[in-house]
């Protein structure tokens, strides 16, 4: 079955932004989907005074949609506050990519969940309240 990917998905898959790890990250989050095998790991560097995400990197094992979703999600939260990053939805990630095939929407959900996990890791390290992460089932 051939999937129709937008030019933006193909661009972020072929030229992903913010790939890698951050040494001594302020927050790390991981999300995975056992059905498809996609795994995303997000690393954050946060300015403690402004609560702005100064750097974000990702490592993703997965399909083109998973890599593109990770890349776009990191672009969307870089330079944002931790609250603005928390408010990023999987729908916004998919929309920024000019859409994902319905069978691949779970990839954008993984990006949202990995960001939430990384933000909660940051919050835990700084004595802040942890916000429950909603895990979506397919």
N, C-alpha and C positions, 0 to 999 in steps of 0.2 A: 504494500500500500504506500503510495507516494504521498508525502506530506507537503503542503504548500507553506513555506516559510517566507515571512516578509524580508525585505532587503535589510532591515535593521537587525532582525534575528541573525541573518547570515553574517552581517558585519560584526556583530558582537561575538558570534561563534568563531569566526575566522581571525578576528583581531580583538580578543577579550581585553578589557581594561582592568587594572588593579589586581592582576594575578600575583599570587605569592603569599608569603607569610609576613607578619610583623613581629620583629624581635621584641620580647617583653610587652606583649599586647595588653591593653587595659581591659579588653573583653574578647572572649572567644565563644563562638556558638556553632553548633553542628546540627544539621537536620538531614534526615535520610528517608528514603521510601523503599521499603523492602521488596515491594512488588516489581519495581523497575530497576532497582539497584543504584539509583542516583544518590549521591552523598555530597552535601555542601558544607564547607567550613568557612566561617567569616571571622576575620580578625579586625579589631578596632583599636585605634589610638585616639583617646579623647582628651581634650583640654579640660583639666579639672576645674578651672575657674569659670570658663564660659559654657562648659558642657557641650562644646561643639566637637563633632567628629572631624579630627584633623587628617586622619588617614584611615583607609579601610582597604583590606586585601581579601582575596578569597582563593580557596582551592576547591575545585569541584571535580568529582568523578561522575561523569554522566554523558547524556546525549547533547546534541546541539542546543536544544531548548533549555536544558539545565545550565549549560555554560553561558548562554546568552542571558538567561534570567539572572544569574549570579553577577555577571558583568554589569548589566543595566542597573540592578539593585544597588551595587556599590557606587555607581555613578550618581544615583539619585539621593543617597544619604551622605555622601562626602560633603563636608562644609555645613551640614545641618546640625541642629541640636539633637540631643538624645531623644527628646520628646518627639521632634519632627520625624526622626528616623523610626521611632516606634509606630508612628501613625501611617507609615508607608504600607500600603496594602498590596497583596498579590495582583489585584486588578490593575493598580497603577503601574506595576512592573510590566504586566502584559500589554497594557495600553501604550506605554513608552516604547515597547518593541513593535508597535503597530500590529499587535495581536499575536496569539499563539494558537496553533490548532487545538481544538477542544480536548483531544486526547493527551495534549502536552501541558494543559493548564496547571497540573500538579507541580510542574517545575517552578512556576512563579510562587506557588504556595510554599515550596521548600525554601525559596529565597527569603520570603517573609518570616518563616519560622526560624531560620538560621540567624537572621538579624535580631529577632526577639531573644533568642538564646544568648547571643553575644551581648546584647544590652543588659540582660539580666545578670550575666556574669560580671559585667562592669558594675552594676548596681550592688551586687553582693559584696564585691571587693571594696566598695565605698560606703558600706553600712546603710544603703538605701533599701527601701522595700522592694521585694521581688514581685513582678506582675505575672500572674499565671499566663502561660503560653497556651494558646488554643491550637491543638494539633488537629489538622483536618484529615479525615479518612476518606478514601475514594470509594 
